Amino acid sequence: MSLYTALRHFADSYALAMICVLYLVLCLWHFRPAARTYRSDAKLSIFKEDDHGQ
């Protein structure tokens, strides 16, 4: 078995599975309970320096 074939097999199977798992972890990380303060800070950050048109 050549190195290319071994790396191709790894990329086709295990690397794809790891990328899918990493994607799910990163998507769900945003919704963990400890991130609630970061989410509220982020959604209000555009109004931080708002002077109400004055």
Residue pairs with C-beta under 8 A, 6 or more apart in sequence:
29 35
30 39
